[in-house]
Amino acid sequence: MKNRRIVWILGVLTLALGLLVAGCGTSADNSKVLKVGTDATYAPFGFKDQQTGDLAGFDIDIIKAIAKEEGLKVEVQNLNFDALLPALQTNTLDVAISDMTISEERAKQVDFSNSYYIAGSGLVVNLDNTDIKAFSDLPGKRIGVSIGSTGSEIASKIPNAQIREFNNIVDAFLELQNGGVDVVINDTPVNEYYVNTKGKGIAKVVGEDYEAAPLGIAVKKGNTELLKKINDGLGKIKANGEYAKIYKKWFDKEPPTEK
């Protein structure tokens, strides 16, 4: 009887120890996962790597670096640009990062982090186009933009413009190549990347930047706790050199000095 009691006590202790270890494991595995949305058609900010099928780019590296500093895991989803803000508002996403200009109109819908990049908007035309050299040449022209983009906002102000909106910027560039539009308005870094890769020998960048504006990381309006973490992590990677490392990787130059 005594031996049975000892065996029973040992069994209970073993079970309790097992539950304790399992509980510790569950706690570690349930680290906060940051649901991040991006439009993976804006290389070099975000795109799908043809070899691995993974999402890559400046924005992807930046949000992963921020998350690492804050002890968070990242799960990145590829969505059309115009779907990003609604996805934040319905809690489908926690964060949106996608070459997104901080604008007054967007700031009514979501909250933005501190700026992590300054980007201007520019023009892309086919190589044989000699009519369009600047924004002043755009009235009456057929203009391609992506839905919900800064380019779309700029195009809406051009007199007599025939504006065509596309689900993603890749489709706009393709329509330019096919002669369906005369020009594409889009963020300059993306334009430059396109004409040096898929658009090489097909298209060119013309004109001066429309207006340089800050890019921000968006969260649901009122989510001050997450916004604080994003800004904190961004500040850390700027201070420890990781931001500069990522910037140089994708733009082949040092980031501009912040004022």
Secondary structure, DSSP 8 states (H G I E B T S, - for coil): -HHHHHHHHHHHHHHHHHHHHHHHHHHHHT--EEEEEE-TEETTTEEE-TTT--EESHHHHHHHHHHHHTT-EEEEEE--HHHHHHHHHTTS-SEE-SS-B--HHHHTTEEE-S-SEEE-EEEEEETT--S-SSGGG-TT-EEEEETTSHHHHHHTTSTT-EEEEESSHHHHHHHHHTTS-SEEEEEHHHHHHHHHTTTTTTEEEES--S--EEE--EEETT-HHHHHHHHHHHHHHHHSSHHHHHHHHHHSS------
